[in-house]
Amino acid sequence: MSLRCVACGMPMEMPEDHAGGDESKDYCFHCARPDGSMQSYEEKLDSMAAFVVRVEGRKEDAARKNARQRLSQQPAWRGARTSNSPDRYDEREEGGPVGPPSGFPTSAARYHSSE
């Protein structure tokens, strides 16, 4: 059984796979900013689209569409507005910072696959 990143779906089997090597983080090192916080949806979309261009050789517009579809399947982004979407923990509307969406699981232990 492998723990998966809530933002991109990458398997996290070793402590160093987690953001900052911190196994309490439910996202991987690819989805972390230098300060250890999780990237925003737009940051993740940009980096995943670049990955798809580089690895799969797709054109930019097709890569962004593919990345958007892949991200929509991940727990961190399910139900999120996907264009100019705010961070999952940042400002969503005028009114300031908000926490995770209602019912959003915050423990990495809740995201396991059967691999």
N, C-alpha and C positions, 0 to 999 in steps of 0.2 A: 504494500500500500504506500502510495506516495502523496505527500502534501503538495498542493498546487498553489501557485501565486493567484491571488484573487483579482489581480489587474490584467495579467496576460496569459495565465494558464500554465506557465512553465513549471515542470516538476521541481520541487525543492527537497532534495534528498540529503544534502549536507548542510551543516550550519552556514557555510560560506555562500550557499545559494540564497539565503535570506538577506534582506536589506541590512547592510552593516554587520552581517554575521550574527544578527540577533534573532534567534529562533522564535521569539515572541511576536515578531513582525509577520503578518500574513501576506506580504508581498516580497518579490524577489529583488535582487540587486540590480537587475535591468530596469525595474520600475521605481527605483529610489533616486531621489535627488542627492546631490553631494552632501546635504545636511542630514540625510537619512529619512526625510519625509517622503511620502508617496507622490509621484508625479501626478499632475492634473490629467484629465481626459485628453485635452489637446496635446500636451507633451507626449503622452503615451501614444496617441494616434500618429503624431509626427514620427516618433522613433520606430513604431511598428511598420509604418508605411515605408520608411527608409530601409528597414530590414527586408521587407518583401521585394523592394526594387533590387537590392543588393543580392539577395539569396535566390529569388525566383525569377529575376530578370523582367518583371512587369514594368509597364509604363507607370508614371507617377499617379495619374488619375485612377487607373485600375488598381494600383497598390493601395491607395487611400480607401477605395471602396472595399477592398478585401480586408484591410486592417479594421475598418469600421465594423464590418460584419463579425470578424473574430472577436473584437472587443465587446460587442453586444452580448456575447455568450458568457462573459466573465462576471462573477458576482459583484465586483466593484462597480460595474457599469450597467448592469441590467436595469432597464427602465429609465436610464439617464437620458437627458436631452443630449443628442450626439453632435450637434453643430454649435460651436462656441459654447460648449457645455462648461459650467464651472467645476472646480474641484469637488470631489465628493465631500470634503470637509470644509470647504470655503464658502464664500458668499454665493447664494443662489438667487437672491432677489435683493432689492433695496431692503435693508433691514439687518444686514450684517451676517456674521458667521452663524452657521448652524451645525449641528452634529450630523451623524450619519442618518440616512433615511429611517423612518420608523420601521422597526423590525429587522434592521440591517445587522447581521451577525458580525461581531467584532473579533471573535476568537478564530485563529487559524485552524484550530482542531475541527472546525465545522466544514472544512473544505478538503475532503479526501476523495481520491479516486480509487478504483480497484486495480490499478496497474501493479 
